[in-house]
């Protein structure tokens, strides 16, 4: 998994690419979120538009990220999940846990 981090209107956008399967990526993702919290950046959007595959460990990584941001007084929202990832979220009932948006713009605007 590769990530690209940008900021837009006071919101951090983390674009994920490739396969999200936990493992070493989980530690990198957690470190990234903790550094954002230290910098006072607590509103995060995870862009899943370029994710090809996600397993249960990848979902666990996102849940951990959501918990980290909520504890800091912020939130982690997801956007652009394809049909396969969206169905995974539905089956696991995580679609009710994450705020999910069709576009990055909608997700960023939701923090307004």
C-alpha positions in Angstrom: 0.0 0.0 0.0 1.2 3.5 -0.9 -0.2 6.7 0.5 -0.2 10.3 -0.7 -1.0 13.0 1.9 -2.4 16.4 0.9 -4.4 19.1 2.7 -7.5 20.9 1.6 -9.5 23.5 3.5 -8.2 22.4 6.9 -8.7 18.7 6.2 -6.0 16.1 5.6 -6.6 13.8 2.7 -4.8 10.4 2.7 -5.0 8.8 -0.7 -4.4 5.0 -0.5 -3.1 3.1 -3.5 -2.8 -0.7 -4.1 -3.7 -3.4 -1.7 -4.8 -2.5 1.9 -4.0 -5.6 3.9 -2.7 -4.4 7.2 0.8 -5.8 8.2 3.6 -3.2 8.1 1.3 -0.7 6.5 -0.8 -0.6 9.7 2.2 0.7 11.7 3.0 3.4 9.1 -0.7 4.5 8.9 -0.9 4.7 12.7 2.3 6.7 12.9 1.0 9.1 10.2 -2.2 9.6 12.1 -0.4 10.2 15.4 1.8 12.8 13.8 -1.2 14.5 12.4 -2.8 14.6 15.8 0.4 16.1 17.3 0.2 18.8 14.6 -3.4 19.5 15.6 -4.8 18.1 12.3 -7.7 15.9 13.4 -10.1 16.0 10.4 -9.0 13.2 8.0 -10.5 11.8 4.7 -9.2 8.5 3.5 -9.6 8.3 -0.3 -10.0 4.6 -1.3 -10.4 5.4 -5.1 -7.2 3.7 -6.1 -7.4 0.7 -3.7 -7.5 -2.6 -5.6 -8.1 -4.9 -2.7 -8.8 -4.7 1.0 -8.9 -7.5 3.5 -10.1 -7.7 7.2 -6.7 -6.5 8.4 -7.1 -3.4 6.2 -10.5 -2.8 7.6 -9.0 -3.2 11.1 -6.4 -0.6 10.2 -9.2 1.9 9.2 -11.1 1.2 12.4 -8.0 1.8 14.4 -7.5 5.1 12.5 -11.1 6.1 13.2 -10.6 5.4 16.9 -7.4 7.4 17.0 -9.0 10.5 15.4 -12.2 10.3 17.5 -10.1 10.2 20.7 -8.3 13.3 19.5 -11.6 15.1 19.0 -11.7 14.7 15.3 -13.0 12.1 12.7 -11.9 9.9 9.9 -14.1 9.7 6.9 -13.8 7.6 3.8 -14.6 8.3 0.2 -14.5 6.7 -3.3 -14.8 3.1 -2.2 -15.4 0.9 -5.2 -18.2 -1.7 -5.3 -16.1 -4.5 -3.8 -14.9 -2.5 -0.9 -18.4 -1.0 -0.4 -19.9 -4.5 -0.3 -17.2 -5.5 2.3 -18.3 -2.5 4.4 -21.9 -3.5 4.1 -21.3 -7.2 5.0 -19.3 -6.2 8.0 -21.8 -3.5 9.0 -18.9 -1.0 9.0 -20.9 1.1 6.5 -22.8 2.3 9.6 -19.6 3.2 11.5 -17.8 5.2 8.8 -19.1 8.3 7.1 -18.7 7.4 3.5 -18.8 9.8 0.5 -18.8 9.4 -3.3 -16.1 12.1 -3.8 -13.2 13.7 -2.0 -14.9 17.1 -2.3 -18.1 15.9 -0.6 -16.1 14.3 2.2 -14.0 17.5 2.8 -17.2 19.7 2.7 -18.8 17.4 5.3 -16.4 18.9 7.9 -17.9 22.4 7.3 
